[in-house]
């Protein structure tokens, strides 16, 4: 498994264990750039289509996340594969459900990971709750609030 974080490094995992890590480009980590360039995503080619090397290969599984996976997530995907599961069978990494329980006039919010955010409307602006809030969080609603988890 290859995990690309253009702001730091490429991490190569073999059998769920970090085998190698190295910088993608530049003379320092700060010189590496972000991949959100507006150009199309490509595999085995640069986004301009001008990469001059030819070759062929096979890809067994391909997953694309909008962030670099953690070492624990990489190991978990490997372990899931050993047990006959695909990452397609798993909830998306970085997403977390919010469970809402009521108790009288209070509500209790529970979540597994990420930062709880709130807004007065679905279009935002979204702001982190607390510094940051920890699960479970009990609130007394006084106005309409929308909640979400930021990975």
Buried (B, 14 or more C-beta within 10 A) or exposed (E): BEBBBBEBBBBBBEEBEBEEEEBBEEEEEEEBEEBEEEEEEEEEEEEEEEEEEEEEEEEEEEEEBEEBBEEEBBBBBBEBBEEEEEBEEEEEBBEBEBEEEEEEEEBBBBBEEBBBBBBEEEEEEBEEBEEEBEBEBEBEEEEEEEBBBEE
